[in-house]
Amino acid sequence: MFPRFFARRAMGAVVTLCGVTLVGCSSDAPIEDVTWQITNIYQQGYPSDVPDDVAVAPRIIFGYTSVVGDTGCAPFHAHIEYTTDDGTKVEPLSATKARFSDVRVDDVRQGCIGREAFVHDSLVSLLPHEFSIDRQPGKLLLTQTGPVVDAPALLLISEQS
C-alpha cells in the first residue's frame, strides 16, 4: 500500500511540475481560456504604458471562436479567427495570426476620462484588425499586420503566470 501511495504522489508531482513548465515557460503555451492583462498599447507618437492606477485594468480572454474583455472603461466581445501565415484556419495553439471581427463594445462606464478614455479609444480602434502573434513565456505581443512600418501592437501579460 505505501509504495503505490508514494508512486501516485510522485507521479502527480511530476505531472504538476510538467504542467507548470508547459503553461508557464513554453512559447507553445495555450492562449485560450487564460486572462491576459493588456499592459502596453504601442502606437506611433503616444505613450505605450497602460496606467497602473486605472479603476479596471484592460483584459482579454481568448476562446476558440470569440474573445471577451474589458477596455478599462467598457466590456467588449468579438469574434476571432486563428490562422497560419498562409491563411489556413487553425486552433489557437497553432496560430501565427488572429483576426478580430464583429467587435461590440458595451456602454462606457461613468467617469471614464483622461488616460483611461485614451486607452479605451485606442483599443476600440485597434481591435477590429488582423494581428501577428508573438508568443513569449507569460506574454503575447499582438502586432497589426499590413504594410505599416511601425505597426500598432498590444502587449499582454498572463495573469496566470
N, C-alpha and C positions, 0 to 999 in steps of 0.2 A: 504493500500500500504506500509506504513512504517513497520508494523510488518513482512510482508512477506519479505521485503528487508533485514531487520535485521536478520531474521531467516536464510535466504540464506547465508548471510555473516558469521553468527556464524557457520553454518554447514560447510561452506567452510574452516573456520579456524580450526575446529575440524578435518576435513579430511586432511588438510595440516599438522597439528600437528601430527596426527597419521602416515601419510606418512613419515614424517621426523623421527619419532621414529622407525618405522619399518625398514627403509632403513639404518638409522644411528646407531641404537643401537642393533638391533636383530641379533642373531647369525644365524637366518634363512633368512637374507637379501640375495637378489639375487646376484650372482657373474657375471652374463652375462650382456653385454651392459654397463659395468662400466669400466672406465680406471683405471687400477691398476699399480702403480709405484713399480718396484722391488727395494727394499731398502737394502736387505741383501741376500747374497748367502752364505749359510753355507756349507763349505767343510772342511774336516779334514786337519788341518795344514795350512790353509790360512785365511787371514783376511776376515771378513764377510761383512763389510760395503761397499756399493757401493759408490764411491767417490761423494761428493756433487758438485765438480767442473767439472763434465763431460759435454761435449757440449750438448749431448742428453741423458736425463735420460732414463734408460731402463723401458719399459712399456709393458703391455699386456692387450688386451681386449678379453674377452671370449664371444663367441657366443654359439649357441646351438650345432653346429657340427664343428665349426672351431674357431681358435684364430688368431689374428693378433697382431703384436707388433714391438718393436724395441729393439735390444740388447744394444743400445747406440752407436753402430758402423754400424749397418745394420738393415733394416726392415726384418721381418720374418713373415711367416704364417704357419699354421699347421692344421691338423685335430685333433679333440678332441672327446673322448667318455667318458661320465659320467656314473658311476656305483655305486652300493652299495657294502658293504664289501663282499657280496656273489656273486658278478659279474653280478647282474641284471642291465640291461641298464635302466637309469632313466633320468629325466630332471635335469638341473644343480642345482636347489634348493634342490633336494632330494639326491644329490650325496655325497658320502663319499670318492670317489676316482675319479681321472681323468687320462686318458691315452692320451698322445700326440703322434701323429704319422705323417708320411709324412712331417716332418719339413723341410721347404725350407727357406733358408736364402739368401737374395739378396747380391750383391757385397758390400764389406766393404768400407765405406767412407774413403777418403783420410785423413790421419792424425790420424788414429786410432792406437794409440801406448800406451805403458805403462799400467797403471791400466785399462784404457778403453778397451784395447785389451784383457787384462786378464778377465775382466767381460764378454766381448763378447764371448771369447773362452769357458768360464765356462758355460754360458747359452746355447751355441750351443751344448755342450756335455751333459748337464743335461736334456734339454727339452725332447728329444725323449724317455721318460720313463713313468711309471705309478707313480702317486703321491697320497698320502692320503691328504684329505682336512681338515684342522682345521680352522673353521670359528670363528673369534672374531670380536667384533664391529669395523668396518672400516679396518679390517686386514684379510688376508688369510695367512696361513702357509701351504705350499705345501712341503711334505716330501716324498722323493722317497721310494717306497715300496720295500720290499725284505728283505733278511736275514742280511743286514748290520747293525752293532751296531750303529755307528754314521752316519746314512744315510744323504746324501746331502739334503738340503732343501732350499726353497726360501721364503722370507718374502715379502709380497705385501701389500701396503697401498693404500686404495681407495682414488682417487683424488677428489671424490665427497663428502667425509665426512668432 
